[in-house]
């Protein structure tokens, strides 16, 4: 990196030198390459779960998922469209959940953040006093790109 010093010859040139420096810094600060770059296919990772033991019908399980997307097309304006899909390991099908647009539609900006999905009333399927399960999660963006599927740690559901 090179450093240089502007030395104006008269006091009236100070503002010209200062303006030149600000002009150069504005181009440096606005360089688009300085921001994060992510692939256009969403990437997710597990940030954590709120509890490893849940009392059926009473406790709320929250799954926190970190996401990255290179073009920012996660979420839909239409509430009938699902972006995040979760399957309880005790079941065979994924359930879809709505996520609103995170970046405005039509824009193409890299985004990252955390989604929190709450399950307010988990319950036991059988007659035992406890069952364990895991959750499988994936994310789909508006372009149809699908993330890898992540798996949560084991969660115990107990009868109160």
CORUR-V708786 format. One record per backbone hydrogen bond with DSSP energy under -1.0 kcal/mol. NH is the residue of the N-H (numbers start at 0). CO is the residue of the C=O. E is the energy in kcal/mol with one decimal. If there is no record, write none. Layout:
nh=NH co=CO e=E
nh=NH co=CO e=E
This chain:
nh=12 co=9 e=-1.9
nh=13 co=10 e=-1.3
nh=16 co=12 e=-2.4
nh=17 co=13 e=-2.7
nh=18 co=14 e=-2.4
nh=19 co=15 e=-2.3
nh=20 co=16 e=-2.1
nh=21 co=17 e=-2.4
nh=22 co=18 e=-2.5
nh=23 co=19 e=-2.3
nh=24 co=20 e=-2.6
nh=25 co=21 e=-2.1
nh=26 co=22 e=-1.3
nh=27 co=23 e=-1.7
nh=28 co=24 e=-2.8
nh=29 co=25 e=-1.4
nh=33 co=30 e=-1.7
nh=34 co=31 e=-1.1
nh=42 co=67 e=-2.5
nh=44 co=65 e=-2.0
nh=46 co=63 e=-2.5
nh=47 co=63 e=-1.6
nh=49 co=61 e=-2.0
nh=53 co=155 e=-3.4
nh=55 co=157 e=-2.7
nh=56 co=121 e=-2.3
nh=57 co=54 e=-1.9
nh=58 co=54 e=-2.0
nh=60 co=118 e=-2.2
nh=62 co=116 e=-2.7
nh=63 co=47 e=-3.1
nh=64 co=114 e=-3.0
nh=65 co=44 e=-2.7
nh=66 co=112 e=-2.6
nh=67 co=42 e=-1.8
nh=68 co=110 e=-2.4
nh=69 co=38 e=-2.9
nh=75 co=98 e=-2.4
nh=80 co=77 e=-2.0
nh=82 co=96 e=-2.2
nh=83 co=96 e=-1.8
nh=84 co=137 e=-2.8
nh=85 co=94 e=-2.6
nh=86 co=135 e=-2.4
nh=88 co=133 e=-2.8
nh=90 co=87 e=-2.6
nh=94 co=85 e=-3.1
nh=96 co=83 e=-2.6
nh=101 co=73 e=-1.8
nh=106 co=103 e=-1.8
nh=110 co=68 e=-2.7
nh=112 co=66 e=-1.9
nh=114 co=64 e=-3.1
nh=116 co=62 e=-2.7
nh=118 co=60 e=-2.9
nh=130 co=156 e=-2.2
nh=132 co=154 e=-2.3
nh=135 co=86 e=-2.4
nh=136 co=149 e=-2.3
nh=137 co=84 e=-2.1
nh=139 co=82 e=-2.9
nh=140 co=144 e=-2.3
nh=141 co=72 e=-3.0
nh=143 co=140 e=-1.8
nh=146 co=138 e=-2.8
nh=149 co=136 e=-2.8
nh=151 co=134 e=-2.5
nh=154 co=132 e=-3.3
nh=155 co=51 e=-3.2
nh=156 co=130 e=-3.5
nh=157 co=53 e=-3.0
nh=158 co=128 e=-2.8
